[in-house]
Amino acid sequence: MILAIDIGNTNVKCGVFDGDSLMCSLRLSSSVNKTSDEYGMYLMSLLGERGVNRGMIDGVIMSSVNPNMNYTFEHLIEYYFSHKPLLVGSGLKIGLNIKYDNPKEVGSDRIVGAVAAYYTYGGPCITMDCGTATTFNAISGKGEFLGGSIGIGLKTASDALTKSASKLPNVELTDPQGAIGRTTVTNMQSGLILGYIGSVEYIIGKMKEEMGGKAKVIATGGLSEIIARRSGVIDVVDRTLTLRGLNIIYKMNTGGTV
């Protein structure tokens, strides 16, 4: 079994794969203040509840957009699982041709999502990850990572609004009943969510134009279902996209069959 770990700015996503099958997944909050032992005990406990023990793990792959946490996780992986993790970055085979002006600038989370989308759903395709930031990535039919767009995440926008406007409350990001709200809360839900959907639809529309007018759109991230329900531009919601990309890259670099 392979343990895949994706370290983000808000959460750490972990998944255990047996071949192509995702046996279990879990999330931990991202914190530079937690030690490798704290994370190690949390991870071992949660995996144990799902029937996975350290002896069942044959290898580990990790991606990270939070470099301050890399050492913590590298240390816990070596100590608790007795493996040196593969770290997504330059030098690993990823199965895509990166067309960025400087390929080293592309975040590892974007790379693994693009790999999963292309090898699972085919190309051309566009991935959208609704996280702390919202990232859009364009992949051609020939397996070229063409580039994309980075914007503010929906939760990040909501937090910024309530922080900057002292009279506005924190609101739950739920599907609004309509554009015309009758309370401050429903006004905010309308503006945040419908405004976000409008920007998503525009960006994806422009990207499709630049890609020749056709591309499958795969969305992932915590709020992707809300966006998909209200928008007609998303073809697939895949909450496990990043973890599946890590599993594919692990197999590419260890002689496995993709």
C-alpha positions as CSV (number, residue, x, y, z in Angstrom):
1,M,0.0,0.0,0.0
2,I,1.1,3.5,-0.7
3,L,0.6,6.5,1.6
4,A,0.0,9.8,-0.3
5,I,0.3,13.1,1.6
6,D,-0.6,16.5,0.2
7,I,0.4,19.4,2.5
8,G,-1.7,22.5,1.8
9,N,-2.0,25.9,3.5
10,T,-5.1,25.0,5.4
11,N,-5.3,21.2,5.5
12,V,-3.0,18.2,5.1
13,K,-4.8,15.5,3.0
14,C,-3.7,11.9,3.4
15,G,-4.8,8.8,1.4
16,V,-3.8,5.1,1.4
17,F,-3.8,3.3,-2.0
18,D,-3.8,-0.4,-2.8
19,G,-3.0,-0.3,-6.5
20,D,-5.5,2.2,-8.0
21,S,-8.0,1.9,-5.2
22,L,-8.2,4.6,-2.5
23,M,-8.7,2.5,0.6
24,C,-9.1,5.5,3.0
25,S,-8.5,9.2,3.3
26,L,-8.3,11.7,6.1
27,R,-7.5,15.4,6.8
28,L,-5.4,17.1,9.4
29,S,-5.2,20.9,10.0
30,S,-2.0,22.5,8.7
31,S,0.0,24.0,11.6
32,V,3.7,24.8,11.8
33,N,3.4,24.7,15.6
34,K,2.7,20.9,15.7
35,T,5.7,18.6,16.1
36,S,6.5,15.5,14.0
37,D,5.4,13.4,17.0
38,E,2.1,15.1,17.3
39,Y,1.3,14.7,13.6
40,G,2.7,11.2,13.7
41,M,0.5,10.1,16.6
42,Y,-2.6,11.7,15.0
43,L,-1.9,10.0,11.7
44,M,-1.2,6.6,13.2
45,S,-4.3,6.8,15.3
46,L,-6.6,7.8,12.4
47,L,-5.1,5.3,10.0
48,G,-5.5,2.6,12.7
49,E,-9.2,3.4,13.1
50,R,-9.5,2.7,9.3
51,G,-7.7,-0.6,9.6
52,V,-4.3,0.5,8.3
53,N,-1.1,-0.1,10.3
54,R,2.5,1.1,9.6
55,G,3.6,-2.4,8.4
56,M,1.1,-2.2,5.6
57,I,2.7,0.9,4.0
58,D,5.2,0.0,1.3
59,G,6.1,3.6,0.2
60,V,5.2,7.2,0.7
61,I,4.9,10.2,-1.7
62,M,4.4,13.8,-0.6
63,S,3.6,17.1,-2.2
64,S,3.6,20.4,-0.4
65,V,2.9,24.1,-0.9
66,N,3.8,24.8,2.7
67,P,7.6,24.4,2.9
68,N,7.7,25.2,6.6
69,M,6.0,21.9,7.3
70,N,8.2,19.7,5.0
71,Y,10.8,18.8,7.5
72,T,8.2,17.8,10.1
73,F,6.5,15.4,7.7
74,E,9.7,14.0,6.2
75,H,10.9,13.3,9.8
76,L,7.6,11.6,10.9
77,I,7.4,9.5,7.7
78,E,11.0,8.2,8.2
79,Y,10.4,7.6,12.0
80,Y,6.9,6.2,12.0
81,F,6.8,4.4,8.6
82,S,10.5,3.7,8.0
83,H,10.4,5.1,4.5
84,K,12.0,8.1,2.8
85,P,9.2,9.9,1.0
86,L,9.2,10.8,-2.7
87,L,8.8,14.6,-2.7
88,V,7.0,16.0,-5.8
89,G,9.4,18.5,-7.5
90,S,12.1,18.8,-10.1
91,G,13.7,15.4,-10.9
92,L,10.5,13.3,-10.7
93,K,8.7,11.9,-13.7
94,I,5.2,13.4,-13.9
95,G,4.1,12.4,-17.4
96,L,3.3,16.0,-18.5
97,N,5.3,18.5,-20.5
98,I,5.3,21.7,-18.4
99,K,5.0,24.7,-20.8
100,Y,5.4,27.3,-18.0
101,D,8.2,29.9,-18.7
102,N,9.8,28.7,-15.5
103,P,8.5,25.2,-14.7
104,K,9.9,25.4,-11.1
105,E,7.4,28.1,-10.3
106,V,4.4,25.7,-10.7
107,G,3.0,24.6,-7.3
108,S,3.2,20.8,-6.7
109,D,-0.5,20.8,-5.9
110,R,-1.3,22.1,-9.3
111,I,1.0,19.5,-10.9
112,V,-0.5,16.5,-9.1
113,G,-4.1,17.6,-9.9
114,A,-3.2,18.1,-13.6
115,V,-1.6,14.6,-13.7
116,A,-4.6,13.0,-12.1
117,A,-7.1,14.8,-14.5
118,Y,-5.1,14.0,-17.6
119,Y,-4.5,10.3,-16.8
120,T,-8.0,9.8,-15.4
121,Y,-10.2,11.9,-17.7
122,G,-8.0,12.6,-20.7
123,G,-7.2,15.8,-22.4
124,P,-7.8,18.5,-23.3
125,C,-9.0,19.4,-19.8
126,I,-9.1,22.1,-17.2
127,T,-8.7,21.6,-13.5
128,M,-10.1,23.9,-10.9
129,D,-9.0,23.6,-7.2
130,C,-11.2,25.4,-4.7
131,G,-8.8,25.8,-1.8
132,T,-7.2,28.7,0.0
133,A,-6.5,30.0,-3.5
134,T,-8.5,29.0,-6.5
135,T,-6.3,27.6,-9.2
136,F,-7.2,26.8,-12.8
137,N,-4.9,24.7,-14.9
138,A,-5.1,24.0,-18.6
139,I,-3.8,20.6,-20.0
140,S,-3.7,20.0,-23.7
141,G,-4.7,16.8,-25.5
142,K,-1.0,16.0,-26.0
143,G,-0.3,16.1,-22.2
144,E,1.1,19.6,-22.0
145,F,0.6,21.7,-18.9
146,L,-0.2,25.0,-20.7
147,G,-0.5,27.3,-17.6
148,G,-3.6,28.7,-16.0
149,S,-4.9,31.2,-13.5
150,I,-4.7,31.8,-9.8
151,G,-7.4,33.7,-7.9
152,I,-8.6,34.1,-4.3
153,G,-10.4,31.2,-2.7
154,L,-14.0,31.5,-1.6
155,K,-13.3,31.0,2.1
156,T,-10.4,33.4,1.9
157,A,-12.6,36.0,0.3
158,S,-15.2,35.6,3.0
159,D,-12.7,35.9,5.8
160,A,-11.2,39.0,4.2
161,L,-14.6,40.6,3.9
162,T,-15.6,40.1,7.5
163,K,-12.1,41.2,8.7
164,S,-12.2,44.4,6.6
165,A,-15.8,45.4,7.3
166,S,-16.3,45.4,11.1
167,K,-20.1,45.3,11.0
168,L,-20.3,42.2,8.7
169,P,-20.6,38.9,10.5
170,N,-19.0,35.5,9.7
171,V,-21.4,33.6,7.5
172,E,-21.8,29.9,6.5
173,L,-20.9,29.4,2.8
174,T,-24.1,27.7,1.8
175,D,-26.0,27.8,-1.5
176,P,-28.0,31.1,-1.7
177,Q,-31.7,31.0,-2.5
178,G,-31.3,33.8,-5.0
179,A,-29.4,36.9,-5.9
180,I,-31.6,39.2,-3.9
181,G,-31.1,38.5,-0.2
182,R,-33.3,40.0,2.5
183,T,-30.9,39.8,5.4
184,T,-27.2,40.8,5.8
185,V,-26.3,37.1,6.0
186,T,-28.1,36.2,2.8
187,N,-26.8,39.3,1.1
188,M,-23.3,38.2,1.9
189,Q,-23.9,34.6,0.8
190,S,-25.4,35.9,-2.5
191,G,-22.5,38.2,-3.2
192,L,-19.7,35.8,-2.2
193,I,-21.0,32.6,-3.8
194,L,-22.7,34.0,-6.9
195,G,-19.9,36.5,-7.5
196,Y,-17.4,33.6,-7.2
197,I,-19.4,31.5,-9.6
198,G,-19.5,34.4,-12.1
199,S,-15.7,34.7,-12.0
200,V,-15.3,30.9,-12.4
201,E,-17.5,30.8,-15.4
202,Y,-15.8,33.7,-17.1
203,I,-12.2,32.4,-16.5
204,I,-13.1,28.9,-17.7
205,G,-14.9,30.3,-20.7
206,K,-11.8,32.4,-21.7
207,M,-9.5,29.4,-21.1
208,K,-11.6,27.2,-23.3
209,E,-11.5,29.8,-26.1
210,E,-7.7,29.9,-25.9
211,M,-7.6,26.1,-26.0
212,G,-9.7,25.8,-29.1
213,G,-13.2,25.8,-27.6
214,K,-13.3,22.3,-26.0
215,A,-12.0,21.0,-22.7
216,K,-13.4,18.8,-19.9
217,V,-13.5,20.7,-16.6
218,I,-12.7,18.8,-13.4
219,A,-13.2,20.5,-10.1
220,T,-11.8,19.6,-6.7
221,G,-11.6,21.1,-3.2
222,G,-13.9,21.6,-0.3
223,L,-16.4,24.0,-1.9
224,S,-16.4,22.4,-5.4
225,E,-19.9,20.8,-5.0
226,I,-21.6,24.2,-4.3
227,I,-20.0,25.7,-7.4
228,A,-20.9,22.7,-9.6
229,R,-24.6,22.8,-8.5
230,R,-25.0,26.4,-9.5
231,S,-22.8,26.4,-12.6
232,G,-23.0,24.6,-15.9
233,V,-19.3,24.7,-16.7
234,I,-18.0,21.9,-14.5
235,D,-18.2,18.4,-15.9
236,V,-16.8,16.4,-13.0
237,V,-16.3,16.9,-9.3
238,D,-13.5,14.8,-7.9
239,R,-12.6,15.5,-4.3
240,T,-9.8,12.9,-4.4
241,L,-8.0,14.4,-7.4
242,T,-4.8,15.5,-5.7
243,L,-4.3,12.2,-3.9
244,R,-4.9,10.2,-7.0
245,G,-2.3,12.3,-8.8
246,L,0.2,11.5,-6.1
247,N,-0.5,7.8,-6.5
248,I,0.0,8.0,-10.3
249,I,3.3,9.9,-9.9
250,Y,4.5,7.4,-7.4
251,K,3.9,4.6,-9.8
252,M,5.6,6.5,-12.7
253,N,8.8,6.8,-10.6
254,T,8.9,3.3,-9.1
255,G,8.2,1.2,-12.1
256,G,4.5,0.7,-11.6
257,T,1.9,0.6,-14.4
258,V,-0.1,3.8,-14.9
